Amino acid sequence: MFKPIRWNSLPRDFARIQLGFAMFGLSIAVLIQADLGTSPWVMLTVALAQILGLTPGTVTVITGFVVLGGALLMRERIGWGTLCNILFIGPWVDLFLWLIPSAAGNLALQVTMLGMSVVLLGLATGIYIGVDAGAGPRDSLMLAIQRTTGWSLRSARSGIELAVFVTGWLLGGPFGVGTLVVVFLIGPAVQWSFRLLKVGAGHPAAPEVPIAGS
């Protein structure tokens, strides 16, 4: 169930993956504060945070463990990076939400922040997936569904994203033009990041769309 740990490179890998998680948390915070709409997972996270009276980062950690539980029930292999993904991205999100004010009412700044969030998300994904320490919880669930049902990775991921989007929208999550921008541009942004960082094709998990936690 657990991928082996490369102990000789663990300190360097941990530092690198933390950089990726910090950038991921920053991208989510910038996306939320741009106030133009967010990705499906962030929609769900923000909606649940408002309903439960918790911070988005705290909800990110909770939902991460719930999603991981589903993947483990389907006997998907995970790594130490999977657990770090759950434990660290949420606190980074809350920290940057505290530091970055909302751009609501300033359209030029909102658009700039939206574009910045997509670029940051692409870079962050390339950095932490490049460590190859295990897929994030949502990618683990996607891989588990693909393996147990025989669906393609695209179908498994699309099904998850659609279910999350509908749930987040029904709960009042922040939907807007930013939602469409992230959905259509995150793929190219991650692909660019993979090429820039020379992340190999040996990482089977399709990069996660931002969650307010991945």
C-alpha positions as CSV (number, residue, x, y, z in Angstrom):
1,M,0.0,0.0,0.0
2,F,2.9,2.4,0.5
3,K,5.6,3.3,-2.0
4,P,9.2,2.8,-0.7
5,I,11.0,5.9,0.7
6,R,14.3,7.0,-0.9
7,W,16.1,7.8,2.4
8,N,19.3,9.1,0.8
9,S,17.4,11.9,-1.0
10,L,14.6,12.5,1.6
11,P,15.9,15.8,3.0
12,R,16.3,17.3,-0.5
13,D,13.0,15.8,-1.7
14,F,11.1,17.1,1.4
15,A,12.5,20.7,0.9
16,R,11.5,20.6,-2.8
17,I,8.0,19.2,-2.1
18,Q,7.4,21.9,0.5
19,L,8.3,24.5,-2.0
20,G,5.8,23.0,-4.3
21,F,3.1,22.9,-1.6
22,A,3.8,26.5,-0.6
23,M,3.4,27.6,-4.2
24,F,0.3,25.5,-4.5
25,G,-1.2,27.1,-1.4
26,L,-0.3,30.6,-2.7
27,S,-2.0,29.9,-6.0
28,I,-5.2,28.8,-4.3
29,A,-5.2,31.9,-2.0
30,V,-4.6,34.2,-4.9
31,L,-7.4,32.5,-6.9
32,I,-9.8,32.9,-4.0
33,Q,-8.9,36.5,-3.3
34,A,-9.1,37.4,-7.1
35,D,-12.9,36.9,-6.5
36,L,-13.7,36.0,-10.1
37,G,-14.6,32.4,-9.4
38,T,-12.6,29.3,-8.5
39,S,-11.9,25.8,-9.6
40,P,-14.4,23.0,-8.7
41,W,-12.4,21.8,-5.6
42,V,-11.9,25.3,-4.3
43,M,-15.6,26.0,-4.9
44,L,-16.4,23.0,-2.7
45,T,-13.8,23.9,-0.1
46,V,-14.9,27.5,0.3
47,A,-18.6,26.5,0.4
48,L,-17.9,23.9,3.2
49,A,-15.7,26.4,5.1
50,Q,-18.6,28.9,5.1
51,I,-21.1,26.4,6.2
52,L,-19.0,24.8,8.9
53,G,-17.4,28.0,10.1
54,L,-13.9,26.7,9.4
55,T,-11.0,28.1,7.5
56,P,-10.5,26.9,3.9
57,G,-7.2,25.4,4.9
58,T,-8.8,23.4,7.6
59,V,-11.4,22.1,5.2
60,T,-8.7,21.3,2.8
61,V,-7.0,19.0,5.3
62,I,-10.3,17.3,6.3
63,T,-11.5,16.7,2.7
64,G,-8.0,15.4,1.8
65,F,-8.2,12.7,4.4
66,V,-11.8,11.8,3.4
67,V,-10.7,11.5,-0.3
68,L,-7.6,9.5,0.7
69,G,-9.8,7.1,2.7
70,G,-11.8,6.4,-0.4
71,A,-8.6,5.7,-2.4
72,L,-7.3,3.4,0.4
73,L,-10.5,1.4,0.5
74,M,-9.8,0.7,-3.1
75,R,-6.3,-0.4,-2.2
76,E,-4.5,2.4,-4.1
77,R,-0.8,2.8,-3.2
78,I,0.3,6.0,-1.6
79,G,3.6,7.6,-0.6
80,W,4.9,10.0,2.1
81,G,4.2,12.8,-0.4
82,T,0.5,11.9,-0.4
83,L,0.3,12.5,3.4
84,C,2.4,15.7,3.2
85,N,0.1,16.9,0.5
86,I,-2.9,16.7,2.9
87,L,-1.1,18.0,5.9
88,F,0.8,21.0,4.5
89,I,-1.2,22.6,1.6
90,G,-4.1,23.6,3.9
91,P,-2.0,25.6,6.4
92,W,-0.2,27.3,3.5
93,V,-3.6,28.3,2.0
94,D,-4.7,29.8,5.3
95,L,-1.4,31.7,5.8
96,F,-1.6,33.3,2.3
97,L,-5.3,34.1,2.7
98,W,-4.3,36.0,5.9
99,L,-1.5,37.9,4.1
100,I,-3.3,38.6,0.8
101,P,-6.3,41.0,0.7
102,S,-9.3,40.5,-1.6
103,A,-9.1,42.3,-4.9
104,A,-12.8,42.6,-5.3
105,G,-13.8,45.8,-7.1
106,N,-10.5,46.2,-8.9
107,L,-11.0,44.4,-12.2
108,A,-7.4,44.9,-13.5
109,L,-5.9,43.5,-10.3
110,Q,-8.5,40.6,-10.3
111,V,-7.6,39.5,-13.8
112,T,-3.9,39.8,-13.0
113,M,-4.3,37.6,-9.9
114,L,-6.3,35.1,-11.8
115,G,-3.6,34.7,-14.4
116,M,-0.9,34.5,-11.7
117,S,-2.8,31.8,-9.9
118,V,-2.9,29.6,-13.0
119,V,0.9,30.0,-13.6
120,L,1.7,29.4,-9.9
121,L,-0.5,26.3,-9.9
122,G,1.3,24.9,-13.0
123,L,4.7,25.4,-11.5
124,A,3.7,24.1,-8.1
125,T,2.3,20.9,-9.6
126,G,5.4,20.3,-11.7
127,I,7.6,20.8,-8.6
128,Y,5.8,18.4,-6.2
129,I,4.9,15.7,-8.7
130,G,8.5,15.8,-9.9
131,V,9.6,14.6,-6.5
132,D,7.7,11.3,-7.2
133,A,6.8,10.7,-3.6
134,G,3.2,9.6,-4.2
135,A,0.2,11.2,-5.9
136,G,-2.0,13.6,-4.0
137,P,-5.3,12.3,-2.5
138,R,-7.5,13.4,-5.4
139,D,-5.1,11.9,-8.0
140,S,-4.9,8.7,-5.8
141,L,-8.7,8.5,-5.9
142,M,-8.7,9.0,-9.7
143,L,-6.1,6.2,-10.2
144,A,-8.1,3.9,-7.9
145,I,-11.3,4.5,-9.8
146,Q,-9.5,3.9,-13.1
147,R,-7.9,0.7,-11.9
148,T,-11.0,-0.8,-10.3
149,T,-13.6,0.2,-13.0
150,G,-11.5,0.1,-16.2
151,W,-12.4,3.7,-17.1
152,S,-9.8,5.9,-18.7
153,L,-8.0,8.3,-16.5
154,R,-9.7,11.2,-18.3
155,S,-13.2,9.7,-17.7
156,A,-12.3,9.0,-14.0
157,R,-11.0,12.5,-13.5
158,S,-13.8,14.1,-15.4
159,G,-16.4,12.2,-13.3
160,I,-14.8,13.3,-10.0
161,E,-14.5,16.9,-11.2
162,L,-18.1,17.0,-12.4
163,A,-19.4,15.6,-9.1
164,V,-17.3,18.1,-7.1
165,F,-18.4,21.0,-9.3
166,V,-22.1,20.2,-8.9
167,T,-21.8,19.8,-5.2
168,G,-19.8,23.0,-4.7
169,W,-22.2,25.0,-6.9
170,L,-25.2,23.7,-5.0
171,L,-23.6,24.6,-1.7
172,G,-23.0,28.2,-2.9
173,G,-19.3,27.9,-3.8
174,P,-17.6,30.8,-5.7
175,F,-18.5,30.2,-9.4
176,G,-17.5,32.7,-12.1
177,V,-15.4,33.3,-15.1
178,G,-12.4,32.3,-13.2
179,T,-13.8,28.8,-12.9
180,L,-13.8,28.4,-16.7
181,V,-10.3,30.0,-17.0
182,V,-8.8,27.5,-14.5
183,V,-10.6,24.5,-16.1
184,F,-9.3,25.3,-19.6
185,L,-5.9,26.7,-18.8
186,I,-4.6,24.5,-16.0
187,G,-3.8,21.6,-18.3
188,P,-1.6,23.7,-20.6
189,A,0.0,25.4,-17.6
190,V,1.0,22.1,-16.0
191,Q,2.2,20.8,-19.3
192,W,4.4,23.8,-19.7
193,S,5.7,23.3,-16.1
194,F,6.5,19.7,-16.8
195,R,8.6,20.7,-19.8
196,L,10.3,23.5,-18.0
197,L,11.2,21.4,-15.0
198,K,11.9,18.3,-17.1
199,V,9.4,16.2,-15.2
200,G,9.5,12.7,-16.8
201,A,6.6,10.8,-18.3
202,G,6.9,8.2,-15.6
203,H,4.5,9.9,-13.3
204,P,1.1,8.4,-14.1
205,A,-1.1,10.7,-12.1
206,A,-2.7,13.5,-14.1
207,P,-1.9,16.8,-12.3
208,E,-4.5,17.9,-9.8
209,V,-6.7,20.8,-10.4
210,P,-6.5,23.2,-7.5
211,I,-8.5,22.4,-4.5
212,A,-7.8,24.6,-1.8
213,G,-6.0,21.7,-1.5
214,S,-4.5,19.1,-3.5
